[in-house]
Each structure stands twice: as structure tokens, then as C-alpha cells.
Amino acid sequence: MSFWIDTHAHIYTQDFDTDRHEVLAQCTALGVNRIYMPNIDHTSIDAMLEVEAKFPNQCIAMMGLHPCSVKRFRKRALPG
């Protein structure tokens, strides 16, 4: 059996609200057993942590700031 890791997936976004369970089941069936979820900015943290809480053995939250959001949220996310 293969053990695959997806190192960058935004499975917590609204795009997956209707079929998240099915997508994660397909991932498991294909051998993708871990999904690391980087957040986008401060507005995505709650949704990301909620998905991690519902799927703790498969989805792992990662805190950060997406490069596309740096200018827009720099003062809020990056002190100094």
C-alpha cells in the first residue's frame, strides 16, 4: 500500500464545502493519507482549523501568509 502526502492543499476553502467528505475519501482510496493545509491569510485560519478538527488524522493545518496576500495583510500579519 502506498502512503502519499499532499504538501499543499486548500481543502478548507468554500470551494469544497459541498463535497469535502467525498474528496477526502477519494484521497484516502488513492493512498493520499496526509494533506497539509497552508492558510492563505488571517481570514482563512478558522476554516482551516475546523477542517483539521474534523479530519485530524488526514488534514494538518499550517500557519503562514500566502505570498499573494503579503502586501494586503502585511501590517496585520507581520509585525515590525
N, C-alpha and C positions, 0 to 999 in steps of 0.2 A: 504494500500500500504506500502510496506517495504522501508526502507531507509538504504541502506548498504554503507559502506565506505571501500575502499581498501586502506590500510595504507602503502603499499609498492609495487609500480609497475613501471617498467622501460618502460612504453608505448611510450616513446620518442625515443627509440633506433631504429636503422635501421631495425631491425627485423620486425617492424610494419609499415614501410614506405608504403608498398603496401596495407595494409588492416586496418590501424589505424581507419579510419572512421567507418568501419564495426564493429570492435572490440568494439569501444566506444558505438556504437548504441546497440550492444548486451548487453553490461554492463547496459545501461540505461533500456533496456527492462527487464532485470533481477533484477532491483532495485538497482544496484550499481550506486549511484548518485554522489559520490565523489571519486576521485583517487588521492592519494598523491604520488608524484613522487620524490624520493630522487635521487640527482645526484650521479654519480659514482666518478668523479674526475673533474678537470678543463676542460677536453676536452668534457664533456657531458653537460655543462651548456647551451650553445647556443641552442642546440636541445631541451632541457627540457623547456627552456623559450619560445621557439617558439610554442611548443605544448600547453603550458599554455595560450599563447596569442590567439591561435586558438580555444581553448575549455575552456574559463575562468570559466565557471560555473560547470565544471566537473573535470578538471585537475589542481592540485595545486602543484607548484614546491616547493621543499625543498632543501636547500643548505646543503652540508655536504661533507664528504670524506668517501667513501666506505672502510671498513676495509681491503679489498684485495689490495687497492691502496695506503695505508699509507706509506709503505716503499719506493715505487717507486716515490711518489709525495710529500713526507713529507716536504722537504725544500721549495717547491713552495707553498704548501697549508697550512702548519702550521708554521708560523714564530716563531722564538725563539729557 
